[in-house]
Structure formats: C-alpha cells, structure tokens
Amino acid sequence: MIVTAVRDIYEEPAPDLVAAISGAHRNGARVASLCTGAFVLAAAGLLDGRPATTHWNCADELARRYPAVRLDLSVLYVDDGDVLTSAGTTAGIDLCLHMVRSDHGAAVANVLARQLVAPAHRDGGQAQYVVAPAPATDDPGLAPVMDWIREHLHEPLTVTAIARHANLGERTLIRQFRAVTGTTPLKWLTAQRIQRARELLETSRLPIEQVGKAAGLGTAPNFRRHFIMVTGITPTAYRRAFQAPA
C-alpha cells in the first residue's frame, strides 16, 4: 500500500483514511509513503519509534506533532521493512524503484527506470540539496576532479593526492567539496566506491574479493565492513538478491 503526499500538512488526515492504513498494516500489508504522506503514517502510529523521512521543508511540523518518530533528513528514503517513507517527489520515485528492485531484482528495476527516464539508483540524501549553498558563478567546479576520482577508484586515494591533482590546497578542496556535495572528499569517495561495488556485484561474475579491490575498498573484510555499513547486508547477500540471471 502506497500513501501519496497530503494536500495540506496542517490538516489532520481523515480519520477513515488513518483507520484504513492502520488496519491494512495490522493485516500484514507493507505500507509506504511518498513525500508528506508520512503525516498519514505518523497519524496512524506506524512511525512511532521508527526511522522515517519526509520532505525537508515539512520536517519541523512532523517532528513537532509526532515526536516519537525518529526523523532522518540525511536520506532519500527509509526502508524499515514493512514501513517505508520517502523525501520529496523525486525521492518517491527512488523509493518505488527500490521496492521494485527488492521484490523483482535489479534487471526489472533498471528497465522501469529507463522507461521513467530516471536513474536506477541515486546515492546520497536530500541534505545535499537542502543545506549546501549553490556554487558561486566563478567557481571552476569540481566535475573534472570527480570524474578523475571515479576513474581511479581502485587506487589508494587520499585527500592529499586528490588536492594535488586538483592543484588545490587540502583545506580549499575540503571546503569546495562540502559546498558542492554537502560532504567531505573521503566520504564522497567511499560512496562512489560502494556504488562501483554495487554495479560490479550486479553485473559481473568477479569473486567478492576482486570486486572489493576493483572498487578500491581493499581486503575482503574491509570491503564487507564498509558495504554492510551502507547497505545493511553483505556483498554476497546483495549479489544473491540483485544480480540479474546469467
């Protein structure tokens, strides 16, 4: 069951709607909300004590009215098993693709994403769109540096090495990275490596150890630790769930 965005977050959700959502969940339905639909789930008590998200512009009101919700604005969506929530409208597409991917695998989700003209998977969260200021017009941009990093993910990159390639001081690099991406160079680098590992796990037959090395995540234990921190499952489990049939 999917609950769409509400018309007005300051209006209490209709009692019959809240009762229907609550009853469906008690009967075993998986319930997901898009954007401000989280207000309906919260009114039904489905988010009490659970991690959840909603559109950043409405987060203060949700937190005020439903303080038991563990609100997380650093993500595009939250999958808490039988209850899922998403941030803004585009993040709702991310959540729906995630549900398709979980139920039917990466191949089906990828086909659907192409039909929607949407990315099959987006890393990061809505915080990078909310708190990061727009780059100044005279900012040369970090796109070439980011492209270079992606091409060298398998190498032991450091902030010093990245700054040297960008011909910037380390502090300047960190400041520009945070302004553009909302995070640090090393956290962004790790996110790119995890994404590369996802792609290799989904599309290649490389052994797990080689996937970790190709993505720049080092030894198998180090790769496993980082991957679990981000995805919540092991690389082996991820491959079993999402790799398309040969």
Secondary structure, 3 states (H helix, E strand, C coil): CEECCCCCCCCCCCHHHHHHHHHHHHCCCCEEECHHHHHHHHHCCCCECCEECCCHHHHHHHHHHCCCEEECCCCCEEECCCEEEECCHHHHHHHHHHHHHHHHCHHHHHHHHHHHCCCCCCCCCCHHHHCCCCCCCCCCCCHHHHHHHHHCCCCCCCHHHHHHHHCCCHHHHHHHHHHHHCCCHHHHHHHHHHHHHHHHHHHCCCCHHHHHHHCCCCCHHHHHHHHHHHHCCCHHHHHHHHCCCC
